């Protein structure tokens, strides 16, 4: 089973983390964002492993549209806020549980600066950490900038 995003087809479940562009206001910012998430960390050389989805057919789509298409994936989204704010916080949408292990997962989100995007991408993709671990580590502005 697959899902089509613009002209690209992805098999489900996804084999890679997608960084999906929904705002096409600046090609320059998009390209610098893609470069920034691929810069290895100085200490350990960690890097985000993203498949970049730059499909004009997605221009103006809502986050909910993507979630509906790919409901079980953690999605990384370059939306208007990503493209317009100076630190370009990427929207990360996924599922989190509550205190009760038997409670159903709920769709939620946080934002991450590009230099720290490797953290959720690497750890969520292999199940090393839970979405809640990152939700607990965001700043007052809802942006994850790394663990202290």
C-alpha positions in Angstrom: 0.0 0.0 0.0 1.3 3.4 -0.8 0.5 7.1 -0.6 1.1 9.8 -3.2 2.4 13.2 -2.2 2.5 15.3 -5.3 4.3 13.3 -8.0 6.0 11.0 -5.5 4.8 7.7 -4.2 5.8 6.4 -0.7 5.2 2.9 0.5 3.5 2.5 3.9 4.7 2.0 6.5 7.3 4.7 5.6 10.9 3.6 5.4 12.3 7.0 6.1 11.4 10.2 7.9 9.7 12.7 5.6 10.4 16.5 5.8 7.5 17.8 3.9 7.3 21.3 2.5 3.9 23.0 2.7 5.0 26.6 2.3 6.6 27.6 -1.0 7.3 31.3 -0.2 11.1 30.9 -0.4 13.1 28.3 -2.2 16.3 29.8 -0.6 15.0 29.2 3.0 13.8 25.7 2.0 17.2 24.8 0.6 19.0 26.2 3.7 16.6 24.3 5.9 17.4 21.0 4.1 21.1 21.6 4.4 20.8 22.5 8.1 19.1 19.3 9.1 21.9 17.3 7.4 24.8 19.0 9.3 26.4 16.4 11.6 26.7 17.2 15.3 30.1 18.3 16.3 30.5 15.9 19.2 29.1 12.6 17.8 28.4 13.2 14.1 24.7 12.5 14.4 22.6 13.7 11.5 18.9 13.7 10.6 18.1 11.1 7.9 15.3 12.8 6.0 13.6 12.2 2.6 12.8 15.7 1.4 9.3 16.2 -0.1 9.4 19.3 -2.2 6.2 19.0 -4.3 4.3 22.1 -5.4 1.1 20.1 -5.4 1.3 20.4 -1.6 1.4 24.2 -1.6 -1.2 25.4 0.7 -2.2 22.0 2.1 -3.0 21.8 5.7 -1.1 19.6 8.3 -4.4 17.7 8.8 -4.3 16.7 5.1 -1.0 15.0 5.6 -2.0 13.3 8.8 -5.0 11.9 7.1 -2.9 10.5 4.3 -0.2 9.1 6.6 -1.8 8.7 10.0 0.7 6.4 11.7 3.9 8.2 10.9 5.8 10.9 12.6 5.9 13.8 10.1 8.3 16.7 9.9 6.7 19.7 8.2 8.0 23.0 6.9 5.0 25.2 7.2 4.5 29.0 7.2 5.9 29.3 10.7 9.0 27.3 9.7 9.7 29.4 6.7 9.0 32.8 8.4 10.6 32.7 11.8 14.3 33.4 12.2 15.2 30.0 13.8 12.9 28.1 11.3 11.3 25.7 13.8 10.1 22.5 12.0 6.7 21.1 13.0 6.9 17.5 14.3 3.6 15.7 14.3 3.2 12.3 15.9 1.4 10.3 18.5 1.9 10.4 22.2 0.4 8.5 25.1 -0.6 9.7 28.5 0.3 8.6 32.0 -1.9 5.6 31.7 -0.3 3.0 29.5 -3.7 1.7 28.4 -4.9 5.0 27.2 -5.1 5.4 23.4 -2.4 7.5 21.7 -3.3 11.0 20.7 -2.0 13.1 17.8 0.1 16.0 19.1 3.0 18.1 18.0 6.0 20.2 18.9 8.6 22.1 17.0 12.3 21.6 16.6 15.1 23.8 15.3 16.9 22.4 12.3 20.2 21.9 14.2 18.4 19.6 16.7 16.2 17.8 14.3 18.5 14.8 14.3 17.4 14.0 17.9 13.7 13.3 17.3 14.4 11.9 13.8 17.0 9.4 14.9 15.4 8.4 18.2 11.7 8.2 17.1 12.5 6.4 13.9 14.1 3.5 15.8 11.9 3.6 18.9 14.8 4.6 21.2 12.7 7.3 22.7 9.0 8.2 22.8 7.3 11.3 21.5 6.6 12.2 25.1 10.3 12.5 25.8 10.5 15.3 23.4 7.3 16.9 24.5 8.7 17.1 28.0 11.9 18.8 26.7 10.4 21.6 24.7 10.9 25.2 25.8 8.1 27.6 26.9 7.6 28.4 23.2 7.0 24.8 22.3 10.3 24.4 20.5 12.8 21.6 21.1 16.4 22.9 21.0 18.1 19.8 22.3 18.6 18.2 25.7 20.6 20.1 28.3 
